[in-house]
């Protein structure tokens, strides 16, 4: 949070640039403006509400995120779940504000439903039981990831699939990419690390250089 988030963002920018890998940071709402003003990498919000600008005290209106410099938002992360019917409403509002949506899903069937109903820019498959754990979803449930990729692509050709939950090292990243995903969504492996720069370098080794 605050200056800590900014330090982490600078590390992510530096290591992503060195590795030649596109990176982005999903920040708490209170930090979006600070990070977007201070960093050249895309800054996303962690949540947005399907509300129009106006008398919306306390709600996170997509236009307010855009005004703060955000490039998009996560939608329906397991720590801030949304019902399936609400997801397309949020994605539509983000799209109307010119922002990207990274929709989260718990498993392959939900991934298909959400891809079909909202056709987001990105969809991240993250089984909640593995989030923050020691085992990656790409290792524990590779068939879930491969199946999700197939189902999402059949439902929405525009949607790029990400893999989340328990991603810790380059091997996890490589396996996720081999299963058909185009990137990873992660937090605790870096944010809880005593030496986050080293963890970032290790994770980024799993990607081909761009």
C-alpha positions as CSV (number, residue, x, y, z in Angstrom):
1,X,0.0,0.0,0.0
2,X,1.1,3.6,-0.6
3,X,4.9,3.9,-0.8
4,X,5.2,0.1,-0.5
5,X,3.1,-0.4,-3.5
6,X,5.2,2.2,-5.4
7,X,8.4,0.4,-4.5
8,X,6.9,-2.9,-5.7
9,X,5.7,-1.2,-8.9
10,X,9.2,0.1,-9.6
11,X,10.7,-3.3,-9.1
12,X,8.1,-4.8,-11.5
13,X,8.7,-2.2,-14.1
14,X,12.5,-2.7,-13.9
15,X,12.4,-6.4,-14.0
16,X,9.8,-6.6,-16.7
17,X,11.8,-4.3,-18.8
18,X,15.0,-6.3,-18.3
19,X,13.3,-9.5,-19.2
20,X,11.4,-8.0,-22.2
21,X,8.1,-9.2,-20.7
22,X,4.9,-7.0,-20.6
23,X,3.8,-6.5,-17.0
24,X,0.9,-4.7,-15.2
25,X,0.1,-4.1,-11.6
26,X,-3.4,-4.4,-10.0
27,X,-3.5,-1.9,-7.1
28,X,-5.9,-1.1,-4.3
29,X,-8.2,1.7,-5.3
30,X,-6.6,4.2,-3.0
31,X,-3.2,3.7,-4.7
32,X,-4.3,3.7,-8.4
33,X,-3.7,7.4,-8.9
34,X,-0.3,7.4,-7.2
35,X,0.9,4.4,-9.2
36,X,-0.5,5.6,-12.5
37,X,1.2,9.0,-12.2
38,X,4.5,7.5,-11.1
39,X,4.9,4.4,-13.3
40,X,4.9,3.8,-17.1
41,X,3.5,0.2,-16.7
42,X,-0.3,-0.3,-16.9
43,X,-2.1,0.1,-13.6
44,X,-5.3,-1.8,-13.0
45,X,-7.8,-1.5,-10.2
46,X,-8.7,-4.6,-8.2
47,X,-12.5,-4.0,-8.4
48,X,-15.0,-1.8,-10.2
49,X,-18.8,-1.4,-9.8
50,X,-21.4,-1.3,-12.6
51,X,-22.4,2.3,-11.7
52,X,-22.8,5.4,-13.9
53,X,-21.1,8.6,-12.8
54,X,-23.2,10.8,-10.5
55,X,-24.5,10.3,-7.0
56,X,-22.6,7.1,-6.2
57,X,-20.9,7.8,-2.9
58,X,-18.7,4.8,-1.9
59,X,-18.9,3.0,-5.2
60,X,-16.0,2.6,-7.6
61,X,-17.2,4.0,-10.8
62,X,-15.2,3.1,-13.9
63,X,-14.9,6.7,-15.0
64,X,-13.2,7.5,-11.7
65,X,-10.6,4.8,-12.3
66,X,-10.0,6.2,-15.8
67,X,-9.6,9.7,-14.4
68,X,-7.0,8.3,-11.9
69,X,-5.0,6.9,-14.8
70,X,-6.1,3.2,-14.5
71,X,-6.0,1.1,-17.7
72,X,-8.6,-1.4,-16.5
73,X,-9.7,-3.5,-13.6
74,X,-10.0,-7.0,-12.2
75,X,-13.6,-8.3,-12.1
76,X,-14.9,-10.9,-9.7
77,X,-11.7,-11.9,-8.0
78,X,-12.3,-14.7,-5.4
79,X,-11.5,-12.2,-2.6
80,X,-14.2,-9.8,-4.0
81,X,-16.6,-12.2,-5.7
82,X,-19.4,-11.2,-8.1
83,X,-22.4,-13.2,-9.2
84,X,-22.3,-14.4,-12.8
85,X,-25.1,-12.0,-13.9
86,X,-23.3,-9.0,-12.5
87,X,-20.0,-9.7,-14.4
88,X,-21.2,-8.6,-17.8
89,X,-22.6,-5.4,-16.4
90,X,-19.2,-4.5,-14.9
91,X,-17.4,-5.4,-18.1
92,X,-19.8,-3.3,-20.1
93,X,-19.3,-0.3,-17.9
94,X,-15.5,-0.7,-18.0
95,X,-15.6,-0.9,-21.8
96,X,-17.8,2.2,-22.0
97,X,-15.2,4.0,-20.0
98,X,-12.4,2.8,-22.3
99,X,-10.9,0.4,-19.8
100,X,-9.9,-3.3,-20.1
101,X,-11.5,-6.0,-18.0
102,X,-9.6,-9.0,-16.4
103,X,-12.4,-11.3,-15.4
104,X,-11.6,-14.0,-12.8
105,X,-13.2,-17.5,-12.7
106,X,-12.9,-20.3,-10.2
107,X,-13.1,-23.2,-12.7
108,X,-13.6,-24.1,-16.3
109,X,-17.4,-24.0,-16.4
110,X,-17.5,-20.6,-14.8
111,X,-14.8,-19.4,-17.1
112,X,-16.9,-20.5,-20.1
113,X,-20.0,-18.8,-18.8
114,X,-18.2,-15.5,-18.1
115,X,-16.4,-15.5,-21.4
116,X,-19.7,-16.1,-23.2
117,X,-21.6,-13.5,-21.3
118,X,-19.1,-10.7,-21.2
119,X,-16.3,-11.4,-23.8
120,X,-13.7,-9.7,-21.7
121,X,-10.2,-8.7,-22.8
122,X,-8.7,-11.2,-20.3
123,X,-10.0,-14.1,-18.3
124,X,-8.0,-15.5,-15.4
125,X,-8.7,-19.0,-14.1
126,X,-7.9,-19.2,-10.3
127,X,-9.2,-22.1,-8.1
128,X,-9.6,-20.3,-4.7
129,X,-8.3,-23.3,-2.8
130,X,-4.9,-22.9,-4.4
131,X,-4.6,-19.1,-4.2
132,X,-1.7,-18.1,-1.9
133,X,-0.7,-21.7,-1.5
134,X,2.5,-23.6,-2.2
135,X,1.2,-25.6,-5.2
136,X,0.4,-24.0,-8.6
137,X,-2.8,-24.7,-10.4
138,X,-0.7,-25.4,-13.5
139,X,0.9,-28.3,-11.6
140,X,-2.0,-29.4,-9.5
141,X,-4.8,-29.2,-12.1
142,X,-3.2,-28.9,-15.5
143,X,-6.3,-30.5,-17.1
144,X,-8.4,-27.7,-15.6
145,X,-6.3,-25.0,-17.3
146,X,-6.1,-26.8,-20.6
147,X,-9.9,-27.3,-20.6
148,X,-10.5,-23.7,-19.6
149,X,-8.4,-22.4,-22.5
150,X,-10.4,-24.5,-25.0
151,X,-13.8,-23.5,-23.5
152,X,-12.9,-19.8,-23.3
153,X,-11.5,-19.6,-26.8
154,X,-14.6,-21.4,-28.2
155,X,-16.9,-18.9,-26.3
156,X,-14.9,-15.7,-27.1
157,X,-12.1,-15.6,-29.6
158,X,-11.1,-12.1,-28.4
159,X,-10.4,-13.2,-24.8
160,X,-6.9,-13.9,-23.7
161,X,-6.6,-16.6,-20.9
162,X,-4.4,-16.1,-17.9
163,X,-3.5,-18.6,-15.2
164,X,-3.6,-17.8,-11.5
165,X,-3.3,-19.5,-8.1
166,X,0.0,-20.7,-6.6
167,X,2.3,-19.5,-9.3
168,X,5.8,-19.4,-7.7
169,X,8.6,-19.9,-10.2
170,X,9.6,-20.0,-13.8
171,X,8.6,-23.7,-14.1
172,X,5.1,-22.8,-13.0
173,X,4.9,-20.0,-15.6
174,X,6.3,-22.2,-18.4
175,X,3.8,-24.9,-17.6
176,X,0.9,-22.4,-17.7
177,X,2.0,-21.1,-21.1
178,X,2.4,-24.7,-22.4
179,X,-1.2,-25.4,-21.4
180,X,-2.3,-22.5,-23.7
181,X,-2.5,-19.5,-21.4
182,X,-1.0,-16.2,-22.4
183,X,0.1,-15.0,-19.0
184,X,-0.3,-15.3,-15.2
185,X,-2.0,-13.4,-12.5
186,X,-0.3,-13.6,-9.1
187,X,0.3,-11.7,-5.9
188,X,1.5,-13.5,-2.8
189,X,4.6,-15.1,-4.3
190,X,5.9,-11.6,-4.8
191,X,4.2,-9.5,-2.1
192,X,5.1,-11.9,0.7
193,X,8.7,-12.6,-0.4
194,X,11.6,-11.3,1.7
195,X,13.4,-10.4,-1.6
196,X,10.6,-9.7,-4.1
197,X,13.1,-8.6,-6.9
198,X,14.6,-12.1,-6.9
199,X,11.2,-13.7,-7.1
200,X,10.2,-11.4,-9.9
201,X,13.3,-12.3,-11.9
202,X,12.7,-16.0,-11.4
203,X,9.1,-15.7,-12.5
204,X,9.9,-13.7,-15.5
205,X,12.5,-16.3,-16.7
206,X,9.5,-18.5,-17.5
207,X,8.3,-16.2,-20.3
208,X,9.8,-15.9,-23.8
209,X,11.3,-12.5,-24.4
210,X,9.2,-10.0,-26.5
